[in-house]
Amino acid sequence: MKNKITVELNADQAWAFAEFLKRVSREDFERRAVDRNEADLMWEAGICLREALGEQGFAPR
């Protein structure tokens, strides 16, 4: 089941979070997760958020 989450960010917030998602690594999630499964879920969520930000024009190189 998928959940639709709507959030409002100003342009600076959106850009900064897109930059964060570009720079964060899978290992960062693994260090902070309870287990590998949670790290994988966190990583997948980050990918979804990065794609959504990119669709709105916030896609740092």
PASEBA-1860 file (N, C-alpha, C; in nm, 3 decimals):
! residues 61
1> MKNKITVE> 0.084/-0.118/0.000/0.000/0.000/0.000/0.089/0.125/0.000 ~ 0.055/0.217/-0.084/0.129/0.343/-0.090/0.049/0.452/-0.020 ~ 0.120/0.545/0.039/0.059/0.661/0.104/0.102/0.786/0.031 ~ 0.008/0.874/0.007/0.039/1.002/-0.053/0.061/1.102/0.060 ~ 0.177/1.166/0.058/0.212/1.264/0.160/0.234/1.397/0.089 ~ 0.164/1.498/0.136/0.177/1.631/0.079/0.248/1.720/0.180 ~ 0.346/1.792/0.133/0.422/1.882/0.220/0.447/2.011/0.145 ~ 0.447/2.120/0.217/0.478/2.250/0.156/0.612/2.297/0.207
9> LNADQAWA> 0.704/2.323/0.115/0.836/2.374/0.148/0.860/2.501/0.068 ~ 0.932/2.594/0.125/0.971/2.708/0.043/1.086/2.662/-0.047 ~ 1.122/2.743/-0.142/1.223/2.703/-0.240/1.356/2.671/-0.174 ~ 1.396/2.747/-0.074/1.524/2.721/-0.006/1.522/2.587/0.067 ~ 1.412/2.557/0.133/1.399/2.429/0.203/1.403/2.313/0.105 ~ 1.328/2.326/-0.004/1.322/2.219/-0.104/1.461/2.195/-0.165 ~ 1.529/2.302/-0.197/1.662/2.289/-0.257/1.760/2.226/-0.158 ~ 1.756/2.272/-0.033/1.848/2.219/0.068/1.821/2.069/0.092
17> FAEFLKRV> 1.694/2.030/0.096/1.665/1.889/0.120/1.703/1.804/-0.001 ~ 1.685/1.858/-0.121/1.728/1.787/-0.241/1.879/1.768/-0.238 ~ 1.952/1.869/-0.195/2.099/1.858/-0.182/2.135/1.751/-0.079 ~ 2.064/1.749/0.034/2.089/1.649/0.136/2.070/1.508/0.080 ~ 1.959/1.487/0.010/1.929/1.356/-0.044/2.031/1.315/-0.151 ~ 2.089/1.412/-0.219/2.193/1.382/-0.317/2.320/1.336/-0.246 ~ 2.350/1.395/-0.131/2.477/1.371/-0.062/2.474/1.252/0.033 ~ 2.356/1.218/0.084/2.348/1.110/0.182/2.374/0.977/0.113
25> SREDFERR> 2.438/0.886/0.184/2.469/0.756/0.126/2.386/0.647/0.194 ~ 2.381/0.534/0.129/2.311/0.419/0.187/2.371/0.385/0.324 ~ 2.502/0.399/0.337/2.570/0.370/0.463/2.523/0.463/0.574 ~ 2.489/0.589/0.541/2.436/0.680/0.642/2.307/0.626/0.701 ~ 2.222/0.572/0.617/2.097/0.513/0.666/2.126/0.387/0.747 ~ 2.220/0.307/0.702/2.252/0.183/0.774/2.304/0.212/0.914 ~ 2.384/0.319/0.929/2.437/0.354/1.061/2.327/0.400/1.157 ~ 2.219/0.451/1.104/2.115/0.508/1.189/1.992/0.418/1.206
33> AVDRNEAD> 1.986/0.312/1.129/1.870/0.222/1.131/1.886/0.115/1.239 ~ 1.774/0.059/1.278/1.772/-0.050/1.374/1.829/-0.177/1.311 ~ 1.796/-0.199/1.183/1.846/-0.317/1.114/1.852/-0.289/0.965 ~ 1.898/-0.387/0.890/1.915/-0.370/0.745/1.782/-0.343/0.675 ~ 1.677/-0.410/0.719/1.545/-0.390/0.658/1.500/-0.244/0.673 ~ 1.515/-0.189/0.792/1.477/-0.050/0.813/1.563/0.044/0.728 ~ 1.692/0.015/0.718/1.781/0.097/0.635/1.737/0.094/0.490 ~ 1.699/-0.024/0.441/1.652/-0.035/0.303/1.525/0.047/0.281
41> LMWEAGIC> 1.434/0.042/0.377/1.309/0.119/0.365/1.337/0.269/0.368 ~ 1.428/0.311/0.454/1.466/0.452/0.461/1.529/0.497/0.329 ~ 1.617/0.414/0.274/1.683/0.445/0.148/1.580/0.460/0.036 ~ 1.487/0.365/0.029/1.382/0.369/-0.074/1.295/0.494/-0.060 ~ 1.263/0.531/0.063/1.185/0.653/0.085/1.263/0.776/0.037 ~ 1.392/0.778/0.065/1.475/0.889/0.019/1.475/0.901/-0.132 ~ 1.480/0.788/-0.200/1.476/0.789/-0.347/1.343/0.847/-0.395 ~ 1.233/0.806/-0.333/1.101/0.859/-0.372/1.095/1.011/-0.351
49> LREALGEQ> 1.146/1.056/-0.238/1.145/1.200/-0.210/1.234/1.276/-0.308 ~ 1.351/1.220/-0.338/1.442/1.285/-0.433/1.376/1.297/-0.570 ~ 1.306/1.192/-0.613/1.238/1.195/-0.742/1.125/1.299/-0.742 ~ 1.049/1.305/-0.633/0.939/1.402/-0.624/0.993/1.545/-0.627 ~ 1.103/1.570/-0.556/1.164/1.702/-0.560/1.214/1.734/-0.701 ~ 1.272/1.638/-0.767/1.320/1.657/-0.904/1.207/1.692/-1.000 ~ 1.093/1.629/-0.981/0.978/1.658/-1.067/0.930/1.801/-1.049 ~ 0.960/1.860/-0.935/0.922/2.000/-0.909/1.034/2.097/-0.941
57> GFAPR> 1.142/2.046/-1.000/1.251/2.134/-1.043/1.365/2.145/-0.944 ~ 1.364/2.066/-0.839/1.471/2.069/-0.740/1.556/1.944/-0.755 ~ 1.642/1.946/-0.854/1.725/1.830/-0.886/1.871/1.873/-0.900 ~ 1.941/1.883/-0.787/2.082/1.924/-0.796/2.166/1.821/-0.871 ~ 2.270/1.867/-0.934/2.359/1.778/-1.009/2.467/1.724/-0.921
END
